[in-house]
Amino acid sequence: MRKIGVGLLGLGTVGMGTYKVLKAQQPEMGKKLGVELELRRIAVKDPAEVADQVDDASLLTADWHEVVEDDSVEIVIELMGGLEPARTCILAALHAGKHVVTANKDLVAVSGRELLDAAAEHKCDLLFEAAVAGGIPIIRPMKQCLLGNTITEIMGIVNGTTNFILTKMEQEGMEFQEALDLATELGYAEADPTADIEGLDAGRKVAIMASIGFHSRVVLDDVHIEGITKITAKDIQYAREMGCTIKLLGVARCDEEGIEAYVCPMLIAGDHPLASVSDSYNAVFLNGDAVENVMFYGRGAGSLPTASAVVGDVFDIARNIMNGCCGRISCSCYKELSVKKMEDTKNRFFLRMLVEDKCGVFTDTANVFAQNQVSLAQIIQRQSEKGTAELVVITDAVKEGNLTNAIETLKAQESVKEISTVLRVYQADKGE
């Protein structure tokens, strides 16, 4: 039986998971693929640190060139992370005619076009299923299974750390910092959680999904990003009273005016399928003109779930090699659609503010909204501290620019003491 050589760059959390999955699949690999995969070289920063974690320490090297330039290696798996030297490594592998699998969402979101162009030039496969939503299949379904659709929306929960934090805030009444501390203690949050809690991780994934789903290049800088650090237990309580829950959602939409792409905490109706996605689980909800709505749900991160996607890509390439059809699915961005500015998008909004508790204030506030063409759908007013009232409203769909103007006017009014929270409210049909 033919043997295909595989090289691995990086043996961290996902790299070790990939090593384990490849080893576990070894007994049935020949029957599954009609070919055997052999791990030929592994590049790590310090081979001595991981020598006792692999079966054959002689495969280890500190020099990535030894993996990429090894003639016996046909498939290179890049799991180093970061922009460099990962970009240089992948380009070197592709220029050498080697196929590449990566889980590097940072790099794909920023340099995807360059890498895919290099893959097409050399008729190589570049697959990155693991770059979005870990072990949940979403890239391949969009590129293959759902290709007969015109996709109009991709949205979902694509960061497990923030979903765990918001779940604890909702279910146990924790404030943000307390929930973050628990997530760190349990290993759901990194020592530096900035990329997760500020929405950057989710933003990279939205850029990738939007590019594939709408066949037009969207990069990280195109995505409007807000994190969850300002969400309070009180916001979650009010959302519940209004029949909603708060999730960090990545949203990408496409219509005749262009693409909108953003990541932000949003209220979502309690009966929406994503509302029940809790803890560290991820889910992606997609709408196509033929298939209508489909949802992909599962573990969005972790060593073995992510390794599952990596090894699936490796197996796919092995089949392509055996059938002489590598490079058949390359960059699918054949359109050049504009990406909307956030102020030109439309959403419903949740606002929580402190106002003077006296006659006429509510009327004045409502007039400001009306003057800026902001219609109110739900209102809650409660006495707060002495002399103040807490006013919570949900608007109808409105252009962001109109709402921003209304908020600036309200801030200038003496009767408005504080605008505590402004959140978007998800709706599938944004209306007029």
N, C-alpha and C positions, 0 to 999 in steps of 0.2 A: 504494500500500500504506500502511496506517495506520502512524503512528509513535507510539511511547510514550516519553515523556521519563523519564530516570533521573537521580537526584541521588546523589552519593557523598559521604559524610562520613568523611574520613580517607584518607590516601594513604601509609600506612606499608607494612610488609611485605605484609600481606594486601590492603590497599587497592591497592597497585601491581600485585599479582598479579591482582586482579579487573579492573583497568583493562586489563591486557594480554590477559586471556582474553576480555573483551568485544570488544576490537579484533580479536583473532584470529578470533572467531566472526562478525564482521560480514558477510563475503561470503556465508555460508550461512544467516544468521539468518532471512531472509525465508522461505526454503524450509522451515526447521525449524519456525517458529512461525506463519507466515502474517502476521507483523507485524515491523516493524523497531524496534529499541530505540536511542534516541539519548541519549548522555550530555550532559546540559544544564548541570549545575553540579557543581563539586567543592569542598568545604570542607576547608581544611588550615590548620594553625597559621601557617605562613609560606609564602605562595604563591611568593615569590621563590626559595626553596630548591628547589622542584620544577618551576619553570617550564620548564626545559629537558628535563624527563622526560615531558611530555605534548605531544600534537600541537597543541593549541590552548590557550595560556596564558590566554586571555580567559575560559575556563570557571572559573578558580580564584578563590576568595574565602576570606578569613579569617573570615567571619561565617556560621555554620551556618544562621542565620535565612534567609539568601538562598537556601539550598537548599530548606529546608522550606516556605518561603512562596512559592516560584516556582510560579505557576499551570501552567507547562508541564511540571512534574515530577509524575509519577504514582506512581513507585516510588522510595523512599528506601533506600539501602544504608548502614547504620551500621557502620563499621569503626574507630571511634575507640578502643574498649576502655574499661575502667573503668566505674564506676557513674555518675559524673556528669562532664560534662554529657550523657552518652549517654542516660540515662533520660529526662531532660527533652527531648532532641531527638526521641527515638522517640515519646514521648507527644504532643509537639507535631505531629509528622507524622501520627499516627493521628487526632488530633482534627481535623486539616485534611482528613481523608478520603483520605490517601495510604497506600499499602501499604508495608510495611517488611520488609527482609531484614537480619538481623544475624548476626554470628559471636560475639557477646559472651556467653560462657559465664558470666562473673562476674555480669552483670546478670540473665540469664535464671534462674540458680540462686537469686538473691535476690528478684527482683521479677517473676518470670514471670507470676504470677497477675494482678498489676496491669496488666501490658502486654497480656496476652491478653484480659483483660476489656475494656480500652479498644479493642482491635481488634474484638472482637465487637460492642461498642456502636455502632461506626461502620461495621460490615460491611466491614472491611478485612482483608487477609491480613497476618499476622505470621509469617514463616518463619525458622527458625534452624538448618537442617541443619548448618551449619559450626561450630556451638557445641560439638559433640561429635565427637571423632575425625576432625577435619579433613575430608579428601576421602572418607572412608569413609561410605557411606549407612547411617544407622542410625535417625535420627528419622523420616524418611518411611516406611521399611519398618514401623516399629512402629505408626505412625499409620494406615497404609493397607494395605500388603501383608499384614501379620500381624494385622490387627484381628480376624480370625475366631478368634484363639487367646486362651486365658487364659494369660498369661505368668506363670511362677512364679519365674524367675531370669534376671537379666542380670548378667554378670560379664565382666571382661576387663582387658586392658592398654590404658590410655587416656592414657598419658603417655610420649612418645617419649624424653624426656631421661633419665628414671629407667630405662627399659628399656635404653637404650644403656649407662648406667653399670653396671647389673647384668650385662649381657652381657659387658662388658670384665672385670668382676670374676670372672665364671665362666670365660670362655675364656682369659684371660691372667693370672689370679691376682692382679690388681691389688687394692689396698685402696681403700676408698671415695674418699678424697681424691684419690688418683692418677687414678682413673677420672673423677671430677668435673672435675679440671683438664684432662684430655684432651677431655671433652665441651665445656668452655668454649672451648678452643683451636680445636676444629672447628666451633664455632657451634651445637652442639646445646643448650647451656645458656646462659641469659641471664647478664648480668653479676651480677645478683642472682637466684640460682636457687632462692630459698626456696620459692616457690609450687610448684615442681616437686618438689624433693627432700623437702619436708615433707608432700607429698600433697595440698595444697590444690587444685591444678589438677584432679587426678583426682577430688577430692571434689565439685567443682562439677559435673563431668560425670555422676557417679553420681546426684546429686540430680536432674538433668534427666532422665536415662534412667529412673530409678525412678518419677518423676512420670508420665511418659508410659506406661511399660510397665504400671504397676499402677493407673492412673487415679485416683491419690490424691496430693495435693500433698506433695512432699518438698523441703525447702529445705536449704541448705548446713549450717545449724546442726543438722540432724537426722542428719547423716552423721558417724560416728566416723572420725577421720582419724589415721593414723600414717605417718611418712615412712621413708626408707631410710638415714638418716645413721648409724644404729648397726649396720648390717649389716657383717660382716667377712668376709674371705676364708676364715677358718676355718669360719664358719657355712655358707658356700657349699660348702666341701669336705665337711663332714659331711652336708649335704643330698644331695650327689651320692652319697655312700656309701649313703644310704637310698633311692636311686632317684628323687630329686626334684631340682628346680631352684627357685631363689627368684625370684619376680616381685612387683612392686608391682601388686596386683590391686584393682580396684574391684568390689565385690560388692553386689548388691541382690537380696533374696529376699522373697517374699510367701507367707504361709500364713494359716490361719484365726486365728492369734494376732496377725497384723499384719505390718508391713514391717520388715526389718532392712537397714541400709545402712551400709557401711563401706569404707574404703580402708586397706590396710596391706600390708607385705611378707608374703608367704605362701609356704610350700613347696607346690609343685604337682607331681604325678606326672610323671615324665619321658615317659610315653606319652600325656599329654594334649595335644591340638592346640596349646594356648597355650604349652606348654613350649618349642616350637621357634620361637616368635615372637621374633626377636632384633633387636639394634641399635635404631634409632629407629622401627621399625614398631609399629603398634597392631593390636589385634584385639578384637572383642567377641563373646562366646559367649552365646547366648540359648536358653532352653528354653520352648516353648509346648506346650499339651496336644495340639494337632493336628499341628503341624509337627515336634514333638520338638526336636532340637538343630540350630541353625544357627549359622554363624560368619561374621563380616564382618571382612575383613583388608585392610590396605593402609597407605598413608602417613597418619598421624594428625595431621600438622602440616605447616608449610611454606607458602611464598607461593602457589605454583600449586595444590597439592593442596587447600588450604583455599579458594582462589578458585574451584576447580571446584565445590565445594558451594554457594558463594555464588551463582555464576552460574546453577547449576541451579535454585535457589530463584527467582531473578529470572525465568528462563524460565517456570517454573511459574506465577508470578503473571501474566506476560504472556498466557499461555493462558487463565487465569481471566478476565482483563479482556476478552479477545476474545469469550469465551463467556458473559459476564455472570454468573459464578458465584463471585465473590470472597467470602471470609469463610466458606466452607462447612466448613472444618475449623479450629475454634478450640480453646479449652482443653478437654482431654479428661478433666480431673480431676473426675469426677462422684461419686467416693467420698470418704469421710473415714475412712481407716484409721489406726490408731495406729502409731507408729514405736517399735519395741522399744528399751529401754535395752540397752547393750552387754552388761551383766552377765547379761541374760536370754537372750542368744543362745548357741548351742552350736557349738563347733568342736573339731577336734583341735588339739593344740599340740606344738610342738618347743621343748624346753628344753635349754640347755647351762649346766652349772654346775660349779664347782670345789668339791670336798669333801675332807675329810681321808682319806688313804689308809690306812685301818686297818679291822680286822675289825668288822663290825656297822653301819658307816655306811650301806652300801647298803640293808640291811634297815630301818634307822630311816627312811631317806628314802622307801622304798617304802611304809612304814606311814603316813607323813604323807599321801601321795597317796591311799592306800586310805581313810583316815579322812575324807577330803574327797570321797569318791566319784569319784576320778580313777583310771581304769584305764590301765595302761601297755601300749602295743602293740609298741614297738621300743626297745631299749636298747643303747647302746654305752658301754663304760667303758675308759678308757685312763689310764695313769700320766702325770701332767703334770710339774710340778716336784717336787723332793724333798719327800716327805711329803704330796703332794696328788694327787688323781686327777680327771680330767675325766669327768663323767658327762653323757651326751646321751640324752634320751628323746623319744619321740613318744607322745602319749597317744591313747586312743580319744576319741570325741566326748564333750564335757563342757560343762556350763554355765560360762560365763566366771566367774561369781561363785564357783563351787566352786574353780576353778583359782586365782583370786586369793587365796582363803583359804589354800589349800595353800602358795602361794608365800610369803605373809606368815609362816606357821608355819616354813617352811624357813629363811627369813632370820634367824629368831630362834635357830636352832640353832647351837651353837658349832662343830659339825662341818662346817657349810656355809659355806665361805669367800666364795663369790661366785655369784650367779645372773647369768651373763654375757649370755644371750640368751633371749628368750621370743618365739616367732613362731607364728602360726596355720598350720594345714595345710589347704589347700583340699580339699574332697571334695564331689562333686555330691550324694550322699546322706549326710546327716550322721548318720543312724542314731539310736539311742537313747542 
